[in-house]
Amino acid sequence: MTARGASECPACGARDVAPVVTTPLLPVIANSFPSDPERARAIPRVALELWSCARCGHLFNAAFDPALPVYDQGYETSLHNSAHFQAWAEKLASRLSALLPAHGGTVVELGCGRGEFLALFARDDRRCLGFDRSYDGRLATRAGLSIEARDYDPTRHGPLDAELVACRHVLEHLPAPASHMAALRAASAPRGTVYVEVPNGLWTMRDGGIWDLVHEHCGYFTPRSLASLARRTGFAVRSLEPDYGGQFLGAELALDPRADRATAPAVDPTLAARFATSLRTHLADWNERLAHELDADRRIAIWGAGTKGVTFLNALPRGSEIALVVDRNPFKRGRFVPGTAQRIVAPQDLVSQPPDLVLVMNPLYRAEIAAELVGLGIRCDVAVV
């Protein structure tokens, strides 16, 4: 990030920003999984220099280098292999579908990944357009669904006049997120809805979600910072609520200023300092617990080779000694964790090498994972990180 980025809040533009804490060294990209262990170990690691804004509570990495993460077709963040997540996504799509015309209409998703969420809107009489430079073409063709493996460019593609524009888990990757809001405006119909979703920075800072810290996430939005970004770029904030167990923030935005009615909580002036202390405490506690388990020759499995799992394994000095990393996503299996280079295995692979302890990286999946372990006939301790 430039010097300007460390003197001005990327969300609200305020200059009342200050350093908070520095993280351990983490891979420059956490969700791209090499096909061999040497390439995984060779991924550079950097520390995050986290700053906060006193006005809107936004947390951001002042040391972010946008040239380091590469979002190509090896980038993999899909959660749709979890029944819990899929059910939640279907419920969200159903709610947003109520904003569309009874017949026809256009849905656009900027940063659609493989297109699994966008596909939930597809039907014969509706146009669904997706844009994502990491799209690999592996989603089955469906009526009305079209995805381009590049970013949406209003100059090239023109206005799309969409009744619904979705932008999910994109803004946190952008050092200057205000510039992306112009693309959302260009894609939307004048009376359309723009749905924006980001990780909830309050969950990260206030509720102990420290394993969500990764280099490619250069910004951590609070409700106030997301609302500030939307309003300073010309959007009305119709609704703004935490979702998915408080881990996400979802905002419905409109172009009509009369639609602005959402409120956001005031910034807690002690939050940044308490977060710095919490980060250090969590790291120290897990360093001690992990050393205890490993020294007792316990076979440990991490369940979840996503952002949380990759950060956990890299942030702890003995993370590379954890024997097993499990994920239900078939496109991660057989590939290797960035930095620590464990081979990612499928749940059924645990049958031949049963763990003594499974560490669940997301508390929302504990019941689902415990049930799957029982189904596999594996008896072990299960703990949420």
Secondary structure as GFF3:
##gff-version 3
##sequence-region A 1 385
A	DSSP	three_ten_helix	4	6	.	.	.	ID=ss1
A	DSSP	beta_strand	17	22	.	.	.	ID=ss2
A	DSSP	beta_strand	26	27	.	.	.	ID=ss3
A	DSSP	alpha_helix	37	42	.	.	.	ID=ss4
A	DSSP	beta_strand	45	46	.	.	.	ID=ss5
A	DSSP	beta_strand	49	53	.	.	.	ID=ss6
A	DSSP	beta_strand	59	61	.	.	.	ID=ss7
A	DSSP	alpha_helix	83	97	.	.	.	ID=ss8
A	DSSP	beta_strand	106	110	.	.	.	ID=ss9
A	DSSP	alpha_helix	116	119	.	.	.	ID=ss10
A	DSSP	beta_strand	127	131	.	.	.	ID=ss11
A	DSSP	beta_strand	145	148	.	.	.	ID=ss12
A	DSSP	alpha_helix	154	157	.	.	.	ID=ss13
A	DSSP	beta_strand	162	168	.	.	.	ID=ss14
A	DSSP	three_ten_helix	171	173	.	.	.	ID=ss15
A	DSSP	alpha_helix	178	187	.	.	.	ID=ss16
A	DSSP	beta_strand	188	199	.	.	.	ID=ss17
A	DSSP	alpha_helix	201	206	.	.	.	ID=ss18
A	DSSP	three_ten_helix	210	212	.	.	.	ID=ss19
A	DSSP	beta_strand	219	220	.	.	.	ID=ss20
A	DSSP	alpha_helix	223	232	.	.	.	ID=ss21
A	DSSP	beta_strand	236	243	.	.	.	ID=ss22
A	DSSP	beta_strand	248	254	.	.	.	ID=ss23
A	DSSP	three_ten_helix	257	259	.	.	.	ID=ss24
A	DSSP	alpha_helix	271	295	.	.	.	ID=ss25
A	DSSP	beta_strand	300	303	.	.	.	ID=ss26
A	DSSP	alpha_helix	307	315	.	.	.	ID=ss27
A	DSSP	three_ten_helix	319	321	.	.	.	ID=ss28
A	DSSP	beta_strand	324	326	.	.	.	ID=ss29
A	DSSP	beta_strand	344	345	.	.	.	ID=ss30
A	DSSP	three_ten_helix	347	352	.	.	.	ID=ss31
A	DSSP	beta_strand	357	360	.	.	.	ID=ss32
A	DSSP	three_ten_helix	363	365	.	.	.	ID=ss33
A	DSSP	alpha_helix	366	375	.	.	.	ID=ss34
A	DSSP	beta_strand	381	384	.	.	.	ID=ss35
###
